[in-house]
Amino acid sequence: MTAVLPPGTPTVQGNHLISTSPATGDEAGRVPVAAAVDVERAVERARAAGQWWAGLGYTERRERLLRWRRLLAQRMEELAGLMHAEGGKPVADALVEIVTAVEHVDWAARNARRVLGPRRVRSRLVLAEFSAHLEYQPHGVVGVIGPWNYPVFTPIGSIAYALAAGNAVVFKPSEYTPVVGQWLVDSFAEVVPEHPVLTAVHGLGDVGAALCRAGVDKLAFTGSTATAKKVMAACAESLTPVLLEAGGKDAMIVDSDADLDAAAEACVWGAMTNAGQTCIGIERAYAVEPVFDAFVDKVVERAGRLTVGPRDADIGPITMPSQLDVIRRHIEDAVARGGRAVLGGPEAVRPPYAHPTVLVEVPEQAAAVREETFGPTLTINRVRTADEALARANALPYGLGGSVFGQRRAVAIARRLRSGMASVNSTLTFAGMSTLPFGGVGESGFGRIHGEDGLREFARAKAVTRRRGRSLLPSTTFERTPADVARLVKAVKLLYGR
């Protein structure tokens, strides 16, 4: 007897990966599945294409990337409709995601030369006879393994920056959103038809593993911490450098002088947008004693108004069916440990949907506090001080983002969060800020996309020195004399010994 898979489960039929809607089970499209040899050939083709792409120079690459940006902006509704059909994402959320992705393509294209272009660097006195020069050269071929929760914004955060830096890209989209991934590749081919500078390989986890071992010069991965460790281990076999954006369990801290209406509004958005399927989503909140009750009431009132459904709703289906079991387990464990559901609860999980759930008084040892839930759930716990909130927020091995609401101490508190990013009096805003780097610490991974650091992530520094005169203090030669060494020592003592 053949098991009936839940809607949205990717299936392989023959040589094709079939993608279906998690809400309706309707087919969203199908793409060819790549074998390991196909992945290797894709990397070989990308290497040749990358040499042409790098040879274009910054100006030509910028012009082509801006054409891609223009196409993405012009066809936003088409892409958003596909994201809704394949992943269940509400169309409004999909459009916001595309807007942010378009902004990143624009910034990367316009700033690559300034950040990565060759420039002269000041020399130092001990080697004053040499000029110093620095430039950033592309790695060659960058492999990108993308997630399903933000199938446009997140991979473009690597793809656009890698392309702007002069690399070719082989993209393995999530098996839950392969059709959206192929759409991105096809749209780029419309504006860059000459060579396969951006290509896609499709399949399940084995295809991602094959990409790690296919000879790429760098691998950028976004996904769970457990999978990130497997990716890193596979890439370590060939010393392939990796950029890992892994899981998170981000916290919001609400201080006593916070604007509670603004904090509640931002908290609900940070926790519930995209059905809570956000690596930088707010999954925990800590409110100090004087404002705790009022804050909880405001959050519950706002979250309780959210609509859930297949279309024209605030919250769509859970894209990965197996995640429903995780969400249910976390809620049930929290209640069993003494937590209270002030909105929703175990009955809020009704496949393929999870309705908003707010839990209070949940012990810090509970799964809902310690593990990534990836659903529209939120724990809010009472603390005596902001310092106690910080201690709890920093207690987990994750360190992706975070949020602080307050006035007098908010920035100082945000700086003390053990995270790669933080928002003050907002949530998630650092993701859309193309001028800022995006990434985490600890079990949330390492490396950065976006901003100047994101461009440098996809290039390697090349240092060049050039002799411009006779050495006044010769040292790096066997022709030096004892007097030369004595003068060198004397100069260093005068410069640095005082």
Beta strands, then each sheet from edge to edge (+ up, - down):
strand 1: 11-13
strand 2: 16-20
strand 3: 27-32
strand 4: 119-121
strand 5: 130-138
strand 6: 141-145
strand 7: 168-172
strand 8: 198-200
strand 9: 218-222
strand 10: 242-245
strand 11: 250-254
strand 12: 282-288
strand 13: 340-343
strand 14: 349-350
strand 15: 353-354
strand 16: 357-360
strand 17: 377-383
strand 18: 402-405
strand 19: 423-424
strand 20: 445-446
strand 21: 459-467
sheet 1: 1+ 2- 3+
sheet 2: 4+ 5- 21+
sheet 3: 8+ 7+ 6+ 9+ 10+ 20-
sheet 4: 13+ 16- 17- 12- 11- 18- 19-
sheet 5: 14+ 15-
end
